[in-house]
Amino acid sequence: MKRLATIFVAMLLLAIVPAQAASVAVTYVTELFGGEKQPASRVTFHGSCGDECYAASLVCDVDGGVNFTFADVEAKIAAKAITRKARNFTVNVNGVAYPFFITTLSYGGEMYDTWLVEGQVENSRAADFRGALAKATHFSSSIGSVVLTLPVTADVKTWATACVP
């Protein structure tokens, strides 16, 4: 009888843990921005809680270069990334890793006590990155232990095809 109770409890835990893990998943919303010369030069990713949950952005430079910004990066992770010899983080699209060289590190503010880390992919790989992104359904980016899996929405596809020098 004790064994049966143990099995029952184990089955309940197995049923509860995946349900809790699924509820932790974040849904990202995208928003496309731009100006007169580049109408679709920036796409942002926010968690489902709105602007307070800014997670990342992709920006297209006038010359076709691509920048990616991570939000809410802990100080120790940002410091480790910026002091590594390579000084980069990775964005993966369809199994291809694109290293982004860290160009800017800025404080996210006292409210969150985190950092924004911005990097740029080599200009020689920017067109490949945009092309791969336009064909993907999602992509992931990682810096230290922070991993974001972001959707490729209509906004992202518009950004990827409009980001041409």
Protein Blocks (a to p, Z undefined) as FASTA:
>chain_A
ZZmmmmmmmmmmmmmmmmmmmmmpccddddddddfklmblbccdddfkbjklcfbdcddd
fkopacdddehiafklmmmmmmpmnlpadddeehiacddddfbdcdebjklopacddddd
dfklmmmmmmmmmmmmbdcddehjbccdddddfklmmmmmmmcZZ
